[in-house]
Amino acid sequence: MAIIVDLDLQLAKRNLSVGEFADAVGITPANIAVLKNGRAKAVRFTTLDAICRTLGCQPGDVLRWVPDDSAEQAR
């Protein structure tokens, strides 16, 4: 099982830099990088709420699940 974080896609659609996004969400750019690179072990609902509020999107626009055999291909 793999959860893929599509923040890069969402930021590109909105022409937002990581720094601007981090400021708007209220977390550090380093933590945004951890999320973007798939190294996060968990995401607080308050953080997910701030991400969705900032991007004007649904959680499914940022997070998606892919089966194990497809996980490497999706990255």
C-alpha positions in Angstrom: 0.0 0.0 0.0 1.3 3.5 -0.9 -0.2 6.9 -0.3 1.0 9.4 -2.9 1.0 13.1 -2.1 0.2 15.2 -5.1 1.2 18.6 -3.7 3.6 19.4 -6.6 0.7 19.2 -9.0 -1.6 21.3 -6.9 1.1 24.0 -6.3 1.9 24.1 -10.0 -1.8 24.5 -11.0 -2.0 27.5 -8.7 1.5 28.9 -9.5 2.4 28.8 -5.7 5.9 28.4 -4.5 6.7 26.1 -1.6 7.6 29.1 0.6 4.3 30.9 -0.2 2.3 27.7 0.4 4.1 27.0 3.7 3.4 30.5 5.0 -0.3 30.2 4.0 -0.6 26.8 5.6 1.4 27.7 8.7 4.1 25.0 8.6 7.7 25.1 7.6 9.0 24.6 4.0 11.0 21.7 5.4 7.7 20.0 6.5 6.2 20.7 3.1 9.2 19.0 1.5 8.7 15.9 3.8 5.0 15.8 2.6 5.9 16.3 -1.1 8.6 13.7 -1.1 6.4 11.0 0.5 8.5 10.8 3.6 5.7 11.8 6.1 4.5 9.1 8.4 1.3 11.0 9.3 -0.6 14.2 8.6 -2.7 15.9 11.2 -6.2 16.7 10.3 -5.6 20.3 11.2 -2.7 20.4 8.7 -4.8 18.7 6.0 -7.6 21.1 6.7 -5.2 24.1 6.2 -3.8 22.6 3.0 -7.2 22.1 1.6 -8.4 25.5 2.7 -5.3 27.2 1.1 -5.6 25.2 -2.1 -9.4 25.3 -2.3 -9.4 21.6 -2.8 -10.6 18.2 -1.3 -8.2 15.8 0.5 -8.5 13.5 -2.5 -6.9 16.1 -4.7 -3.8 16.0 -2.5 -3.7 12.4 -1.4 -4.2 9.2 -3.4 -3.8 5.5 -2.7 -2.1 3.1 -5.2 -1.5 -0.6 -4.7 2.0 -1.8 -3.8 2.8 -3.0 -7.3 2.0 0.4 -8.8 3.7 2.5 -6.1 7.1 2.8 -7.7 5.6 3.6 -11.1 3.5 6.5 -9.6 6.5 8.4 -8.2 
